[in-house]
Amino acid sequence: GAGVSQSPSNKVTEKGKDVELRCDPISGHTALYWYRQSLGQGLEFLIYFQGNSAPDKSGLPSDRFSAERTGGSVSTLTIQRTQQEDSAVYLCASSLWGQNTEAFFGQGTRLTVV
Amino acid sequence: SQQGEEDPQALSIQEGENATMNCSYKTSINNLQWYRQNSGRGLVHLILIRSNEREKHSGRLRVTLDTSKKSSSLLITASRAADTASYFCATGLPGANSKLTFGKGITLSVRP
């Protein structure tokens, strides 16, 4: 693909519902990141996948958050029992393996929990 | 606490002036990168400087890195209204599997 693709672009959900956010990384990129950005704030690291290594889940804020990456490509971020404080833009990025590589970002999913 | 922290948090300048933004970090790094974000959506990579480099240029951008002070600066020369955006520094730690860690960002406003 031409770039990192995220879907949906916007999602409005009711408090307590589960949501799934999808990320299609650039073909051949072995590293995939999820970040969260609240309005006017910086990027909060959530989870990092790198090839076949165990994912770095150290940024997930609670056990309501989980992510998987199937076949080393598409990733899904799942938020269970959504809360209003989960409202944010969720950004996905991918990069080639190794050090000194740049990350390519998708346009994000704006999640609003009402 | 953040690995990378930018300052100032916000900067407003006149078109044509230079904009200087700073980033400080806490631990040893492999590289430092600067990104730009328009309208709160995806970030775009601007420039990467490795830990063994001291200065790098790309068009109107100049990045410096001082590993002894654990700091970097991004200079945008002859700024344009279109440079208005948020700018983030990100650090890559040593290790092939290390992740990028971002600062909180700087909001740059360039007045026409």
gemmi code that builds the backbone of each chain (N, CA, C; Angstrom):
import gemmi

chains = {
    "A": [
        ("GLY", (0.820, -1.203, 0.000), (0.000, 0.000, 0.000), (0.853, 1.250, 0.000)),
        ("ALA", (0.214, 2.369, -0.247), (0.927, 3.628, -0.349), (1.389, 4.132, 0.997)),
        ("GLY", (0.667, 3.815, 2.026), (1.012, 4.322, 3.338), (0.321, 3.506, 4.398)),
        ("VAL", (0.419, 3.999, 5.632), (-0.259, 3.337, 6.740), (-1.739, 3.727, 6.703)),
        ("SER", (-2.589, 2.735, 6.753), (-4.019, 2.983, 6.678), (-4.690, 2.598, 7.984)),
        ("GLN", (-5.516, 3.505, 8.507), (-6.247, 3.214, 9.731), (-7.743, 3.339, 9.477)),
        ("SER", (-8.477, 2.447, 10.121), (-9.932, 2.515, 9.996), (-10.585, 2.139, 11.318)),
        ("PRO", (-11.753, 2.736, 11.619), (-12.358, 3.830, 10.879), (-11.627, 5.151, 11.150)),
        ("SER", (-11.956, 6.182, 10.401), (-11.358, 7.499, 10.649), (-11.917, 8.101, 11.925)),
        ("ASN", (-13.209, 7.887, 12.113), (-13.889, 8.391, 13.297), (-14.792, 7.304, 13.843)),
        ("LYS", (-14.888, 7.262, 15.151), (-15.765, 6.274, 15.780), (-16.395, 6.910, 17.006)),
        ("VAL", (-17.718, 6.876, 17.037), (-18.455, 7.326, 18.213), (-19.095, 6.093, 18.824)),
        ("THR", (-18.870, 5.891, 20.087), (-19.416, 4.713, 20.743), (-19.984, 5.085, 22.101)),
        ("GLU", (-20.886, 4.260, 22.566), (-21.468, 4.497, 23.880), (-20.575, 3.926, 24.968)),
        ("LYS", (-20.558, 4.604, 26.066), (-19.794, 4.133, 27.217), (-20.178, 2.686, 27.539)),
        ("GLY", (-19.154, 1.866, 27.761), (-19.394, 0.471, 28.095), (-19.302, -0.487, 26.920)),
        ("LYS", (-19.362, 0.047, 25.709), (-19.258, -0.810, 24.527), (-17.788, -1.107, 24.209)),
        ("ASP", (-17.569, -2.180, 23.466), (-16.214, -2.516, 23.005), (-15.986, -1.907, 21.616)),
        ("VAL", (-14.754, -1.531, 21.331), (-14.421, -1.020, 20.001), (-13.161, -1.698, 19.492)),
        ("GLU", (-13.077, -1.799, 18.170), (-11.892, -2.325, 17.526), (-11.386, -1.303, 16.524)),
        ("LEU", (-10.114, -0.999, 16.606), (-9.479, -0.070, 15.686), (-8.455, -0.854, 14.866)),
        ("ARG", (-8.425, -0.560, 13.581), (-7.595, -1.359, 12.685), (-6.465, -0.524, 12.102)),
        ("CYS", (-5.328, -1.195, 11.894), (-4.181, -0.539, 11.278), (-3.567, -1.467, 10.237)),
        ("ASP", (-3.440, -0.960, 9.017), (-2.742, -1.668, 7.944), (-1.399, -0.979, 7.726)),
        ("PRO", (-0.312, -1.606, 8.123), (0.996, -0.945, 7.992), (1.489, -0.998, 6.548)),
        ("ILE", (2.566, -0.327, 6.303), (3.211, -0.386, 4.991), (3.788, -1.790, 4.805)),
        ("SER", (3.571, -2.336, 3.632), (4.044, -3.687, 3.346), (5.550, -3.801, 3.573)),
        ("GLY", (5.941, -4.819, 4.312), (7.362, -5.044, 4.566), (7.866, -4.417, 5.845)),
        ("HIS", (7.061, -3.582, 6.469), (7.471, -2.971, 7.738), (7.227, -3.967, 8.863)),
        ("THR", (8.299, -4.271, 9.582), (8.167, -5.259, 10.646), (7.804, -4.636, 11.991)),
        ("ALA", (8.020, -3.356, 12.136), (7.708, -2.686, 13.402), (6.381, -1.954, 13.277)),
        ("LEU", (5.556, -2.062, 14.311), (4.259, -1.386, 14.327), (4.014, -0.837, 15.717)),
        ("TYR", (3.591, 0.419, 15.762), (3.342, 1.107, 17.022), (1.879, 1.530, 17.102)),
        ("TRP", (1.357, 1.592, 18.314), (0.105, 2.274, 18.612), (0.403, 3.365, 19.643)),
        ("TYR", (-0.129, 4.555, 19.356), (-0.026, 5.673, 20.288), (-1.429, 6.250, 20.495)),
        ("ARG", (-1.575, 6.963, 21.577), (-2.829, 7.650, 21.852), (-2.517, 9.123, 22.087)),
        ("GLN", (-3.371, 9.974, 21.553), (-3.159, 11.408, 21.717), (-4.466, 12.073, 22.115)),
        ("SER", (-4.494, 12.594, 23.319), (-5.658, 13.353, 23.760), (-5.528, 14.773, 23.233)),
        ("LEU", (-6.641, 15.490, 23.208), (-6.700, 16.812, 22.592), (-5.605, 17.728, 23.149)),
        ("GLY", (-4.771, 18.236, 22.245), (-3.739, 19.178, 22.639), (-2.579, 18.586, 23.412)),
        ("GLN", (-2.521, 17.273, 23.472), (-1.465, 16.616, 24.250), (-0.456, 15.921, 23.344)),
        ("GLY", (0.575, 15.372, 23.972), (1.586, 14.635, 23.235), (1.135, 13.220, 22.936)),
        ("LEU", (2.057, 12.440, 22.391), (1.755, 11.054, 22.049), (2.049, 10.149, 23.239)),
        ("GLU", (1.055, 9.387, 23.604), (1.203, 8.423, 24.683), (1.426, 7.046, 24.079)),
        ("PHE", (2.560, 6.446, 24.334), (2.873, 5.127, 23.795), (1.938, 4.078, 24.383)),
        ("LEU", (1.426, 3.196, 23.536), (0.554, 2.126, 24.004), (1.224, 0.767, 23.873)),
        ("ILE", (1.590, 0.405, 22.653), (2.118, -0.939, 22.412), (2.997, -0.928, 21.173)),
        ("TYR", (3.968, -1.848, 21.133), (4.936, -1.895, 20.051), (5.155, -3.340, 19.656)),
        ("PHE", (4.996, -3.616, 18.358), (5.267, -4.934, 17.803), (6.528, -4.832, 16.947)),
        ("GLN", (7.406, -5.806, 17.103), (8.613, -5.830, 16.284), (8.873, -7.258, 15.832)),
        ("GLY", (8.559, -7.517, 14.577), (8.789, -8.839, 14.002), (8.131, -9.930, 14.823)),
        ("ASN", (8.904, -10.958, 15.112), (8.388, -12.094, 15.882), (8.650, -11.970, 17.373)),
        ("SER", (9.234, -10.846, 17.779), (9.496, -10.661, 19.202), (8.198, -10.454, 19.970)),
        ("ALA", (8.246, -10.737, 21.269), (7.080, -10.473, 22.111), (6.799, -8.975, 22.103)),
        ("PRO", (5.538, -8.578, 21.941), (5.225, -7.151, 21.893), (5.541, -6.452, 23.207)),
        ("ASP", (5.904, -5.200, 23.105), (6.116, -4.346, 24.273), (4.768, -3.720, 24.625)),
        ("LYS", (4.154, -4.222, 25.675), (2.819, -3.772, 26.069), (2.868, -2.789, 27.233)),
        ("SER", (4.043, -2.271, 27.508), (4.220, -1.505, 28.732), (3.395, -0.228, 28.800)),
        ("GLY", (2.888, 0.251, 27.653), (2.130, 1.490, 27.650), (0.624, 1.317, 27.750)),
        ("LEU", (0.136, 0.112, 27.702), (-1.313, -0.083, 27.776), (-1.815, 0.387, 29.131)),
        ("PRO", (-2.806, 1.290, 29.154), (-3.212, 1.908, 30.417), (-3.996, 1.002, 31.351)),
        ("SER", (-4.649, 0.003, 30.840), (-5.405, -0.907, 31.699), (-5.626, -2.206, 30.950)),
        ("ASP", (-6.169, -3.196, 31.660), (-6.423, -4.490, 31.011), (-7.624, -4.435, 30.083)),
        ("ARG", (-8.260, -3.275, 29.978), (-9.340, -3.144, 28.986), (-8.766, -2.983, 27.576)),
        ("PHE", (-7.497, -2.679, 27.520), (-6.828, -2.442, 26.234), (-6.024, -3.676, 25.837)),
        ("SER", (-6.156, -4.068, 24.585), (-5.347, -5.168, 24.068), (-5.106, -4.924, 22.583)),
        ("ALA", (-4.077, -5.555, 22.060), (-3.793, -5.423, 20.640), (-3.180, -6.709, 20.141)),
        ("GLU", (-3.426, -6.979, 18.889), (-2.803, -8.127, 18.254), (-2.353, -7.735, 16.860)),
        ("ARG", (-1.430, -8.517, 16.382), (-0.937, -8.297, 15.031), (-0.885, -9.654, 14.344)),
        ("THR", (-1.734, -9.811, 13.358), (-1.861, -11.108, 12.703), (-0.930, -11.195, 11.505)),
        ("GLY", (-0.209, -12.305, 11.431), (0.660, -12.559, 10.291), (1.714, -11.510, 10.073)),
        ("GLY", (2.059, -10.801, 11.126), (3.078, -9.771, 11.003), (2.653, -8.578, 10.176)),
        ("SER", (1.342, -8.433, 9.955), (0.884, -7.317, 9.127), (-0.165, -6.494, 9.867)),
        ("VAL", (-1.427, -6.741, 9.558), (-2.521, -5.939, 10.114), (-2.563, -6.051, 11.633)),
        ("SER", (-2.862, -4.921, 12.268), (-2.995, -4.918, 13.721), (-4.364, -4.383, 14.110)),
        ("THR", (-4.885, -4.921, 15.194), (-6.154, -4.467, 15.743), (-5.954, -4.079, 17.201)),
        ("LEU", (-6.392, -2.891, 17.540), (-6.382, -2.431, 18.934), (-7.817, -2.527, 19.440)),
        ("THR", (-8.005, -3.247, 20.520), (-9.336, -3.441, 21.080), (-9.425, -2.762, 22.434)),
        ("ILE", (-10.490, -2.007, 22.609), (-10.763, -1.390, 23.900), (-12.105, -1.943, 24.373)),
        ("GLN", (-12.072, -2.604, 25.506), (-13.294, -3.185, 26.058), (-13.917, -2.228, 27.067)),
        ("ARG", (-15.237, -2.290, 27.146), (-15.977, -1.506, 28.159), (-15.476, -0.051, 28.167)),
        ("THR", (-15.603, 0.593, 27.029), (-15.035, 1.930, 26.861), (-15.530, 2.904, 27.916)),
        ("GLN", (-14.636, 3.820, 28.283), (-14.928, 4.888, 29.232), (-14.724, 6.222, 28.527)),
        ("GLN", (-15.296, 7.276, 29.098), (-15.182, 8.587, 28.465), (-13.731, 9.039, 28.363)),
        ("GLU", (-12.905, 8.651, 29.314), (-11.501, 9.056, 29.271), (-10.712, 8.354, 28.173)),
        ("ASP", (-11.347, 7.377, 27.512), (-10.689, 6.719, 26.379), (-10.796, 7.564, 25.114)),
        ("SER", (-11.617, 8.594, 25.151), (-11.774, 9.460, 23.979), (-10.438, 10.105, 23.647)),
        ("ALA", (-10.010, 9.922, 22.411), (-8.703, 10.411, 21.965), (-8.543, 10.054, 20.493)),
        ("VAL", (-7.438, 10.507, 19.924), (-7.050, 10.037, 18.596), (-6.044, 8.914, 18.783)),
        ("TYR", (-6.295, 7.785, 18.158), (-5.409, 6.635, 18.247), (-4.607, 6.553, 16.954)),
        ("LEU", (-3.306, 6.651, 17.102), (-2.403, 6.712, 15.952), (-1.601, 5.425, 15.838)),
        ("CYS", (-1.489, 4.951, 14.628), (-0.683, 3.778, 14.325), (0.488, 4.210, 13.448)),
        ("ALA", (1.625, 3.594, 13.646), (2.799, 3.883, 12.824), (3.532, 2.582, 12.539)),
        ("SER", (4.244, 2.550, 11.429), (5.061, 1.380, 11.121), (6.433, 1.823, 10.638)),
        ("SER", (7.387, 0.933, 10.754), (8.734, 1.244, 10.280), (9.441, -0.044, 9.902)),
        ("LEU", (10.527, 0.121, 9.168), (11.368, -1.019, 8.842), (12.072, -1.501, 10.104)),
        ("TRP", (12.592, -2.705, 10.048), (13.328, -3.242, 11.193), (14.628, -2.495, 11.363)),
        ("GLY", (15.059, -2.405, 12.606), (16.393, -1.907, 12.878), (16.401, -0.507, 13.443)),
        ("GLN", (17.571, -0.081, 13.808), (17.739, 1.250, 14.367), (17.800, 2.277, 13.241)),
        ("ASN", (17.691, 3.527, 13.621), (17.835, 4.614, 12.651), (16.846, 4.514, 11.499)),
        ("THR", (15.644, 4.147, 11.816), (14.602, 4.117, 10.790), (13.481, 5.045, 11.211)),
        ("GLU", (12.858, 5.677, 10.216), (11.774, 6.596, 10.518), (10.458, 5.841, 10.604)),
        ("ALA", (9.538, 6.410, 11.362), (8.209, 5.840, 11.488), (7.255, 6.576, 10.556)),
        ("PHE", (6.384, 5.810, 9.937), (5.362, 6.357, 9.048), (4.017, 6.211, 9.759)),
        ("PHE", (3.300, 7.312, 9.851), (2.061, 7.325, 10.610), (0.832, 7.256, 9.710)),
        ("GLY", (-0.202, 6.619, 10.227), (-1.515, 6.728, 9.625), (-2.177, 8.020, 10.069)),
        ("GLN", (-3.372, 8.258, 9.562), (-4.080, 9.497, 9.889), (-4.855, 9.408, 11.201)),
        ("GLY", (-4.846, 8.249, 11.784), (-5.460, 8.116, 13.091), (-6.941, 7.801, 13.067)),
        ("THR", (-7.411, 7.295, 14.188), (-8.845, 7.086, 14.436), (-9.230, 7.973, 15.599)),
        ("ARG", (-10.202, 8.849, 15.352), (-10.697, 9.700, 16.433), (-11.834, 8.966, 17.123)),
        ("LEU", (-11.605, 8.576, 18.371), (-12.596, 7.840, 19.141), (-13.280, 8.782, 20.120)),
        ("THR", (-14.584, 8.782, 20.086), (-15.378, 9.578, 21.015), (-16.306, 8.644, 21.772)),
        ("VAL", (-16.197, 8.645, 23.076), (-17.048, 7.806, 23.916), (-18.080, 8.715, 24.575)),
        ("VAL", (-19.341, 8.419, 24.303), (-20.420, 9.293, 24.832), (-21.232, 8.568, 25.904)),
    ],
    "B": [
        ("SER", (8.067, 9.608, 33.475), (8.330, 10.926, 32.896), (8.756, 10.748, 31.446)),
        ("GLN", (8.631, 11.820, 30.658), (8.931, 11.754, 29.242), (10.424, 11.556, 29.020)),
        ("GLN", (10.779, 10.755, 28.027), (12.170, 10.638, 27.631), (12.591, 11.908, 26.922)),
        ("GLY", (11.725, 12.397, 26.023), (12.040, 13.622, 25.311), (11.092, 14.725, 25.733)),
        ("GLU", (11.636, 15.879, 26.023), (10.784, 17.007, 26.381), (11.198, 18.211, 25.564)),
        ("GLU", (10.218, 18.804, 24.895), (10.505, 19.937, 24.035), (10.260, 21.249, 24.781)),
        ("ASP", (10.952, 22.272, 24.337), (10.624, 23.610, 24.817), (10.961, 24.617, 23.738)),
        ("PRO", (10.249, 25.722, 23.636), (9.101, 26.041, 24.493), (7.899, 25.164, 24.162)),
        ("GLN", (6.856, 25.261, 24.935), (5.644, 24.499, 24.618), (4.913, 25.128, 23.453)),
        ("ALA", (5.033, 26.452, 23.341), (4.377, 27.161, 22.244), (5.281, 28.290, 21.789)),
        ("LEU", (5.248, 28.537, 20.491), (6.102, 29.553, 19.901), (5.321, 30.277, 18.818)),
        ("SER", (5.337, 31.602, 18.866), (4.644, 32.386, 17.846), (5.636, 33.366, 17.236)),
        ("ILE", (5.777, 33.322, 15.939), (6.733, 34.190, 15.261), (6.105, 34.782, 14.006)),
        ("GLN", (6.780, 35.750, 13.441), (6.340, 36.390, 12.213), (6.934, 35.627, 11.022)),
        ("GLU", (6.175, 35.573, 9.963), (6.674, 34.948, 8.731), (8.010, 35.579, 8.347)),
        ("GLY", (8.941, 34.731, 7.948), (10.262, 35.210, 7.576), (11.295, 35.076, 8.682)),
        ("GLU", (10.822, 35.016, 9.923), (11.738, 34.836, 11.057), (12.150, 33.370, 11.149)),
        ("ASN", (13.200, 33.149, 11.938), (13.623, 31.776, 12.204), (12.945, 31.262, 13.468)),
        ("ALA", (12.666, 29.976, 13.474), (12.062, 29.341, 14.644), (13.038, 28.312, 15.196)),
        ("THR", (13.310, 28.395, 16.473), (14.186, 27.429, 17.124), (13.422, 26.684, 18.204)),
        ("MET", (13.449, 25.365, 18.123), (12.762, 24.518, 19.095), (13.779, 23.551, 19.691)),
        ("ASN", (13.641, 23.291, 20.958), (14.614, 22.469, 21.666), (13.988, 21.199, 22.226)),
        ("CYS", (14.819, 20.191, 22.354), (14.380, 18.914, 22.902), (15.459, 18.403, 23.836)),
        ("SER", (15.060, 17.998, 25.030), (16.011, 17.390, 25.954), (15.548, 15.972, 26.256)),
        ("TYR", (16.489, 15.103, 26.542), (16.149, 13.717, 26.833), (16.991, 13.228, 28.000)),
        ("LYS", (16.658, 12.047, 28.479), (17.239, 11.626, 29.758), (18.283, 10.514, 29.640)),
        ("THR", (18.087, 9.588, 28.718), (18.995, 8.436, 28.673), (19.756, 8.413, 27.353)),
        ("SER", (20.730, 7.529, 27.264), (21.500, 7.401, 26.020), (20.585, 7.008, 24.877)),
        ("ILE", (20.878, 7.558, 23.726), (20.041, 7.291, 22.561), (20.865, 6.782, 21.401)),
        ("ASN", (20.179, 6.175, 20.472), (20.791, 5.770, 19.213), (20.579, 6.834, 18.154)),
        ("ASN", (19.389, 7.440, 18.185), (19.095, 8.500, 17.239), (18.004, 9.395, 17.807)),
        ("LEU", (17.853, 10.565, 17.223), (16.791, 11.475, 17.608), (16.119, 11.943, 16.331)),
        ("GLN", (14.810, 11.988, 16.365), (14.061, 12.338, 15.167), (13.108, 13.485, 15.483)),
        ("TRP", (12.815, 14.270, 14.475), (11.825, 15.327, 14.591), (10.670, 15.034, 13.636)),
        ("TYR", (9.464, 15.256, 14.135), (8.245, 15.029, 13.361), (7.386, 16.279, 13.417)),
        ("ARG", (6.508, 16.378, 12.441), (5.575, 17.486, 12.359), (4.163, 16.930, 12.298)),
        ("GLN", (3.233, 17.640, 12.935), (1.841, 17.206, 12.926), (0.943, 18.390, 12.622)),
        ("ASN", (0.120, 18.200, 11.613), (-0.886, 19.207, 11.272), (-2.239, 18.730, 11.750)),
        ("SER", (-3.002, 19.626, 12.339), (-4.413, 19.377, 12.652), (-4.665, 18.120, 13.464)),
        ("GLY", (-3.735, 17.760, 14.355), (-3.973, 16.671, 15.281), (-4.133, 15.306, 14.649)),
        ("ARG", (-3.605, 15.103, 13.473), (-3.709, 13.776, 12.843), (-2.331, 13.144, 12.690)),
        ("GLY", (-2.080, 12.486, 11.606), (-0.835, 11.745, 11.476), (0.395, 12.620, 11.486)),
        ("LEU", (1.485, 12.075, 12.023), (2.750, 12.792, 12.054), (3.551, 12.493, 10.802)),
        ("VAL", (4.345, 13.466, 10.404), (5.212, 13.318, 9.241), (6.657, 13.474, 9.688)),
        ("HIS", (7.478, 12.532, 9.280), (8.892, 12.561, 9.641), (9.598, 13.705, 8.929)),
        ("LEU", (10.407, 14.449, 9.682), (11.167, 15.563, 9.100), (12.634, 15.209, 8.913)),
        ("ILE", (13.255, 14.735, 9.971), (14.698, 14.537, 9.914), (15.135, 13.620, 11.047)),
        ("LEU", (16.164, 12.838, 10.796), (16.738, 11.923, 11.785), (18.208, 12.248, 11.928)),
        ("ILE", (18.658, 12.319, 13.154), (20.081, 12.549, 13.407), (20.578, 11.428, 14.314)),
        ("ARG", (21.677, 10.824, 13.929), (22.216, 9.705, 14.702), (23.057, 10.225, 15.864)),
        ("SER", (23.293, 9.357, 16.814), (23.999, 9.792, 18.021), (25.442, 10.203, 17.742)),
        ("ASN", (26.007, 9.735, 16.628), (27.385, 10.111, 16.310), (27.456, 11.310, 15.357)),
        ("GLU", (26.312, 11.923, 15.109), (26.269, 13.123, 14.272), (26.012, 14.340, 15.142)),
        ("ARG", (26.474, 15.480, 14.704), (26.291, 16.700, 15.499), (25.344, 17.686, 14.837)),
        ("GLU", (25.265, 17.624, 13.513), (24.413, 18.575, 12.803), (23.947, 17.941, 11.508)),
        ("LYS", (22.733, 18.313, 11.128), (22.189, 17.801, 9.883), (21.268, 18.846, 9.276)),
        ("HIS", (21.244, 18.899, 7.956), (20.427, 19.885, 7.266), (19.480, 19.180, 6.306)),
        ("SER", (18.305, 19.787, 6.138), (17.375, 19.324, 5.121), (16.537, 20.515, 4.706)),
        ("GLY", (16.850, 21.067, 3.542), (16.128, 22.261, 3.091), (16.280, 23.400, 4.076)),
        ("ARG", (15.142, 23.904, 4.575), (15.178, 25.004, 5.553), (15.327, 24.512, 6.996)),
        ("LEU", (15.498, 23.227, 7.156), (15.633, 22.658, 8.488), (17.088, 22.408, 8.837)),
        ("ARG", (17.417, 22.725, 10.092), (18.756, 22.404, 10.605), (18.571, 21.802, 11.987)),
        ("VAL", (19.136, 20.634, 12.178), (19.040, 19.951, 13.464), (20.429, 19.794, 14.041)),
        ("THR", (20.547, 20.063, 15.321), (21.801, 19.820, 16.021), (21.556, 18.824, 17.148)),
        ("LEU", (22.592, 18.123, 17.518), (22.510, 17.156, 18.605), (23.745, 17.295, 19.475)),
        ("ASP", (23.518, 17.463, 20.763), (24.616, 17.530, 21.740), (24.390, 16.399, 22.740)),
        ("THR", (25.078, 15.298, 22.529), (24.856, 14.140, 23.396), (25.399, 14.367, 24.805)),
        ("SER", (26.365, 15.263, 24.953), (26.892, 15.541, 26.300), (25.859, 16.270, 27.141)),
        ("LYS", (25.039, 17.080, 26.489), (23.976, 17.802, 27.194), (22.635, 17.110, 27.042)),
        ("LYS", (22.630, 16.030, 26.282), (21.379, 15.306, 26.033), (20.306, 16.265, 25.513)),
        ("SER", (20.650, 16.969, 24.457), (19.696, 17.927, 23.913), (19.857, 18.040, 22.408)),
        ("SER", (18.779, 18.482, 21.781), (18.755, 18.691, 20.345), (17.976, 19.967, 20.060)),
        ("SER", (18.290, 20.592, 18.940), (17.492, 21.741, 18.534), (17.108, 21.602, 17.070)),
        ("LEU", (15.930, 22.103, 16.773), (15.427, 22.147, 15.399), (15.268, 23.614, 15.025)),
        ("LEU", (15.938, 24.010, 13.979), (15.852, 25.381, 13.486), (15.147, 25.369, 12.138)),
        ("ILE", (14.101, 26.157, 12.030), (13.433, 26.365, 10.747), (13.763, 27.783, 10.307)),
        ("THR", (14.438, 27.911, 9.198), (14.825, 29.247, 8.734), (13.757, 29.813, 7.798)),
        ("ALA", (13.692, 31.128, 7.772), (12.769, 31.830, 6.870), (11.385, 31.211, 6.928)),
        ("SER", (10.795, 31.214, 8.097), (9.532, 30.498, 8.314), (8.415, 31.044, 7.423)),
        ("ARG", (7.472, 30.154, 7.158), (6.308, 30.463, 6.339), (5.053, 30.142, 7.141)),
        ("ALA", (3.950, 30.754, 6.760), (2.684, 30.472, 7.441), (2.371, 28.980, 7.394)),
        ("ALA", (2.777, 28.316, 6.321), (2.512, 26.885, 6.166), (3.317, 26.029, 7.142)),
        ("ASP", (4.290, 26.630, 7.825), (5.055, 25.878, 8.828), (4.282, 25.760, 10.138)),
        ("THR", (3.173, 26.452, 10.245), (2.345, 26.372, 11.448), (1.907, 24.934, 11.672)),
        ("ALA", (2.276, 24.384, 12.814), (2.017, 22.971, 13.107), (2.545, 22.679, 14.507)),
        ("SER", (2.377, 21.428, 14.928), (3.022, 20.952, 16.149), (4.246, 20.144, 15.761)),
        ("TYR", (5.301, 20.312, 16.517), (6.567, 19.631, 16.228), (6.948, 18.765, 17.425)),
        ("PHE", (7.333, 17.536, 17.129), (7.666, 16.574, 18.176), (9.070, 16.034, 17.955)),
        ("CYS", (9.792, 15.844, 19.050), (11.030, 15.094, 18.950), (10.757, 13.682, 19.453)),
        ("ALA", (11.483, 12.737, 18.908), (11.346, 11.338, 19.299), (12.722, 10.730, 19.416)),
        ("THR", (12.919, 9.930, 20.437), (14.223, 9.310, 20.635), (14.140, 7.808, 20.413)),
        ("GLY", (15.163, 7.289, 19.758), (15.324, 5.849, 19.580), (16.445, 5.396, 20.471)),
        ("LEU", (16.140, 4.477, 21.361), (17.148, 4.004, 22.304), (18.036, 2.954, 21.648)),
        ("PRO", (19.195, 2.711, 22.211), (20.066, 1.660, 21.660), (19.369, 0.312, 21.663)),
        ("GLY", (19.661, -0.494, 20.661), (19.020, -1.803, 20.579), (18.152, -1.860, 19.344)),
        ("ALA", (18.266, -2.956, 18.625), (17.552, -3.068, 17.352), (16.048, -3.079, 17.543)),
        ("ASN", (15.586, -3.515, 18.695), (14.150, -3.611, 18.911), (13.590, -2.452, 19.717)),
        ("SER", (14.365, -1.402, 19.858), (13.887, -0.308, 20.698), (12.794, 0.481, 19.999)),
        ("LYS", (11.870, 0.966, 20.789), (10.759, 1.730, 20.240), (11.081, 3.212, 20.262)),
        ("LEU", (10.317, 3.983, 19.478), (10.434, 5.440, 19.468), (9.597, 6.019, 20.600)),
        ("THR", (10.165, 6.945, 21.339), (9.439, 7.604, 22.412), (9.352, 9.083, 22.097)),
        ("PHE", (8.139, 9.621, 22.142), (7.889, 11.005, 21.737), (7.762, 11.936, 22.928)),
        ("GLY", (8.133, 13.204, 22.692), (7.887, 14.256, 23.658), (6.468, 14.778, 23.516)),
        ("LYS", (6.177, 15.844, 24.265), (4.816, 16.374, 24.281), (4.543, 17.335, 23.138)),
        ("GLY", (5.581, 17.788, 22.493), (5.398, 18.615, 21.307), (5.455, 20.106, 21.561)),
        ("ILE", (5.717, 20.833, 20.495), (5.760, 22.300, 20.511), (4.779, 22.793, 19.466)),
        ("THR", (3.945, 23.744, 19.855), (3.008, 24.330, 18.902), (3.631, 25.580, 18.313)),
        ("LEU", (3.869, 25.558, 17.019), (4.466, 26.704, 16.325), (3.393, 27.421, 15.515)),
        ("SER", (3.288, 28.708, 15.741), (2.371, 29.533, 14.947), (3.203, 30.555, 14.193)),
        ("VAL", (3.046, 30.594, 12.892), (3.756, 31.560, 12.056), (2.730, 32.534, 11.513)),
        ("ARG", (2.852, 33.776, 11.925), (1.887, 34.805, 11.515), (2.262, 35.360, 10.148)),
        ("PRO", (1.279, 35.437, 9.236), (1.574, 35.951, 7.899), (1.874, 37.443, 7.927)),
    ],
}
model = gemmi.Model(1)
for chain_id, residues in chains.items():
    chain = gemmi.Chain(chain_id)
    for i, (resn, *xyz) in enumerate(residues, 1):
        res = gemmi.Residue()
        res.name, res.seqid = resn, gemmi.SeqId(i, " ")
        for name, pos in zip(("N", "CA", "C"), xyz):
            atom = gemmi.Atom()
            atom.name, atom.element = name, gemmi.Element(name[0])
            atom.pos, atom.b_iso = gemmi.Position(*pos), 0.0
            res.add_atom(atom)
        chain.add_residue(res)
    model.add_chain(chain)
structure = gemmi.Structure()
structure.add_model(model)
structure.setup_entities()
